[in-house]
């Protein structure tokens, strides 16, 4: 969370309470993406959302991951390969155009 301006102690707090710095409008999409992956609707977790920087600005991020340790009938409980990637405004504009005109 250094990219967002938080020090190590603050970062530890936000990792444990991630939703406290997620834009409120983005929380339902994150929860839906997690649920879709946990229930097997999607093979991987992927979501784009805004995080609150220490400066007060909202910064777009994408998060990717996969649930592991499943045995085929039961879904695993370990979330690995989770990665936060800061998105540029160019990426956001390109994605929005693509979504409007597939």
VENGI-V583398 format. One record per residue. N is the residue number from 1. RES is the residue in one letter. D_LAST is the distance of its C-alpha to the last C-alpha in Angstrom with 2 decimals. Layout:
n | res | d_last
N | RES | D_LAST
N | RES | D_LAST
This chain:
n | res | d_last
1 | X | 33.53
2 | X | 35.44
3 | X | 32.29
4 | X | 32.37
5 | X | 36.06
6 | X | 37.63
7 | X | 40.74
8 | X | 41.38
9 | X | 43.13
10 | X | 40.41
11 | X | 37.72
12 | X | 39.64
13 | X | 39.72
14 | X | 35.98
15 | X | 35.17
16 | X | 37.27
17 | X | 35.74
18 | X | 32.16
19 | X | 30.98
20 | X | 33.56
21 | X | 31.48
22 | X | 27.98
23 | X | 26.68
24 | X | 27.60
25 | X | 24.23
26 | X | 22.63
27 | X | 25.29
28 | X | 23.87
29 | X | 20.53
30 | X | 22.68
31 | X | 25.02
32 | X | 22.34
33 | X | 20.83
34 | X | 24.43
35 | X | 25.30
36 | X | 22.38
37 | X | 23.58
38 | X | 27.25
39 | X | 26.88
40 | X | 25.07
41 | X | 21.71
42 | X | 20.11
43 | X | 21.91
44 | X | 21.63
45 | X | 21.53
46 | X | 18.91
47 | X | 18.63
48 | X | 18.26
49 | X | 21.00
50 | X | 23.64
51 | X | 27.19
52 | X | 30.21
53 | X | 31.98
54 | X | 35.75
55 | X | 35.50
56 | X | 33.72
57 | X | 30.33
58 | X | 27.13
59 | X | 25.40
60 | X | 21.93
61 | X | 22.16
62 | X | 20.25
63 | X | 22.36
64 | X | 22.17
65 | X | 24.75
66 | X | 26.10
67 | X | 28.96
68 | X | 31.77
69 | X | 35.17
70 | X | 34.03
71 | X | 36.07
72 | X | 33.59
73 | X | 34.72
74 | X | 34.80
75 | X | 32.17
76 | X | 33.49
77 | X | 34.37
78 | X | 33.92
79 | X | 30.75
80 | X | 30.49
81 | X | 28.39
82 | X | 27.36
83 | X | 26.25
84 | X | 25.55
85 | X | 23.64
86 | X | 23.69
87 | X | 20.43
88 | X | 20.69
89 | X | 19.54
90 | X | 17.55
91 | X | 15.62
92 | X | 15.09
93 | X | 13.91
94 | X | 11.46
95 | X | 10.06
96 | X | 10.09
97 | X | 8.29
98 | X | 5.36
99 | X | 5.72
100 | X | 6.28
101 | X | 3.81
102 | X | 0.00
